[in-house]
Amino acid sequence: MGSDLIGDGDFKNVLASLGRTPELINDMLLRVPQSSWNARPFAGEWSFAENVCHLRDLEREGYGVRIVRILEEERPFLPDFDGGTIARERSYVDQDAGQAFKDFAAARANNVARLADLDHGSLERTATLEGSGVITLRKLMDFIQEHDSKHLDDLGRLFESFSNQR
């Protein structure tokens, strides 16, 4: 199926970016002391653990479900994923960032593999995403990449704050 996309450089770049996100996060986690994973050095912002738990749950319960529904249903309605509420309810700040990362990386690898096999027609399938309106599966990939970028920036700032404390 994926052969229809061989010439789509933008698609390949986005897919590669999605696949690199776990590597970038892992690199930071390996270089930050585990004792700092749950620290919140910036008021009102999430810790490493909270960011990674959010990415894990959104990847599994948000993006993974959305991808499947777009592929299997005709124009499904996709509800919002209320990350802030879920973070509080599940006490992300108290969770193990290492395990959350492993779970995120596995879910992301699964989603990237699923997306890599799709043809152009599948990427043009539509859904209505709460708060965003009608989107294609390809647009969802852009949303995922933008969301990754935001969290990588947040994690990068956390990483720098811990590096400057040494």
Residue, then its C-alpha position, 0 to 999 in steps of 0.5 A: m500500500g505505501s508504494d503510492l507515497i514513495g514520492d511524497g517527501d513531505f509525508k516521509n519527513v513528517l513520518a520520520s519526525l514522528g518516529r524520532t520524537p521518542e529518541l529525542i525524549n529518551d536522550m533527555l531522560l538518560r541525561v537528567p537525573q531520575s531524581s529530577w524527573n518529577a520536579r517542576p522547576f517552572a511554576g505552572e508547567w509540567s515536569f518530565a514525568e507529566n509531559v511523558c505521561h501525557l504523551r503516552d496517554l495521548e498516543r494510545e487513547g487519542y492518536g491511536v484511537r483516532i487513526v483507527r477510527i478514521l481508517e475504519e469509520e466513515r467521517p467519525f466524530l473524534p472527541d477532544f482529549d482533555g490532557g490537563t484533566i487527565a493529568r490531574e485525575r491520573s496523578y502524572v506528577d507521581q508516575d514513573a517517567g521511565q515506564a511512561f516513556k517505554d509505553f509511549a515509545a511502543a505506542r508511537a512505533n505502532n502508530v508510525a508503522r500503521l501510518a507508513d503502510l497507508d496509500h494516499g487515499s487513506l490519508e485523505r479520509t476525513a473525520t470531525l475533530e472536536g475543536s478543529g472541525v473536519i480534518t484528514l488523516r494526513k492533517l492529523m499527522d501534522f497536528i501530532q507533529e506540532h504537538d510533539s514539537k511543543h512538548l519537545d520544546d518544554l522538555g528541552r527547557l526542563f533539560e536546560s534548567f537541570s543542566n544549568q543546576r549542575 
